[in-house]
Amino acid sequence: MAVSEDRSITLPAEPASVKRARDFVARAVADHVDDPAEVLLMTSELVSNVVGHVGTAVTITVRDRPVVRIEVHNGEAATEAFRDLLHNSPRPANTSPTGRGLGLVRSLASRVGLDDDASGGKVVWFEWEHPGGQGDAVLEADGEPV
């Protein structure tokens, strides 16, 4: 795979941004991911969380070097509760319509992490390898395994 430039887009905190983020990522990985369905699903989950729970603008960065890395930046600092949720998402009640996204990302990604952004926000990211690297993500925070 050829090394390519990182690509980013910043979108407002509105429902339409989820589709725009998905379309942006699809274009960014089209040259080297045969079936981007899982990458797009994980992107949707993380962007939906920002739109639905954080309410700040969201920047999506695609780094498509040896593995695909998608970063979702937002303007709200990570709380201890969020850090715990990212690493230990409890299974929601069967009747709950929400609460499955972070667990889904962890199960599909090769690695998942959370970094503090220098501007005071946070960056939730995942890496995806095709074909053999999916599942049981290694969790990281600020570049260190947890």
N, C-alpha and C positions, 0 to 999 in steps of 0.2 A: 504494500500500500504506500502510495506517495505521501510525504508529509505535506500537510496543507495548513493554511492559516486558520487560527481560531476565528469563529464567527459569533456575533452577539446581536441580540435584538432586545430592546426595552419596550415593554407593553404596559398599558394601564391596568389597574385592578378592576377588571370587568369580565363578565362571563365570556364574551367573544374572544378574549385574549387566550383562552385555553386552545381554541382551534387555531388561532394565528401562531401560537407557539408550536403546536404540533406540525403545522404546515412548514414553518421555518426549519424545524429539526429534520423533517422529511427531506427537504431540499438539500440541507447541509450534509446528510449522510447518504444520499442517493447513489453516489458513485462507488461506495464500498460496502454497503450493507444490503444484502440481497432481499431480505424480508425485515423491514424496520418495525413491524407491528409491536414487538415488545418494547423497543426503545420509545416509540410514540405513546404507548400506554403509560409507561413510567413517567414520561414528560408530562402527559395530561394530569396524572395524579399529583405530581409536585406543584405544577402551576395552579391546579384547582385548589390546592391547600392555601396558596398565597392569596388567590382571589377570594376564597370563601372565609378564611380565618385571619389573614393578616391585613389585607386591604391596602397594601402599598404597591407602587409600581413594581414590576417583576422584570428582571433581566435574565435572559436565557443565553448561556454561552455553550457552544459546541466545540469540543476539542477532539478532533478525529485523527489521532495519531495511531500508535499500535492498537489501542483499544478506543472505543467511542466513550467519551466522557461528556455528560450533560450536567451543567451547573445551573441551578436556579437561585438567583440572588434576590433578596428582598430587604426592605429597610427596617425590619424589626429584629432586635437582638434576640438571640436564642436564650430562652429561659431554661432553668434546670428541668422544669416539667417537660419542655419540648425535647431536651436532650434525652431524657428518660423515655419519652414516647417514641423517639426515633429508634432507640435501641431495644425497647421492650414493649412494642405495641401489643396491648392486650386484645384478645379476640372480642369483637363486639357481639352483642346479643344477636341472635338470628333474625330478629325483627327490626334491627337497626339498619337504616338505609345508608349509613356512613360508617367510617372508622376502619376501613380495610386497606386504604391506599398505601400507607407506609409499609405495612406488612407485605403487600403485593410487590412493592419496589424491592424490598429486601429479598424476597424469594426469587425474583427474576434477574437481579443485577449480580455482577461479579463482585463489585465492591460498592459500598454506600458510605457516605460521610457527611460531616457537618463541620464547616469552618466558620470562624468569626470573620466578618468583613471589616476592613479597616475603617469604613465609614459608619460603623455602628450596627450594621445589619448582620445577616447570616447568609451562608451559601450552603444549600443542601445539594449534594451531587451524587451521581451514580456512574459507574462504569459498566460497560457491557461488552462482552467478547462473544464472537460468533465463530464456530458453532458450539464449542464445548465449555464455555466459561460461565454459563448461567447457573444461578441457584445458590442459595445459602451464602449471601454476600458477607464479605469481611467488613466489619463496621470500623469506621475511623472517625476521629475527631481531631481537627487541626493537624492532620497529617500523621497521627499516631493511631495504631490499632487499639481498639478498646475491647 
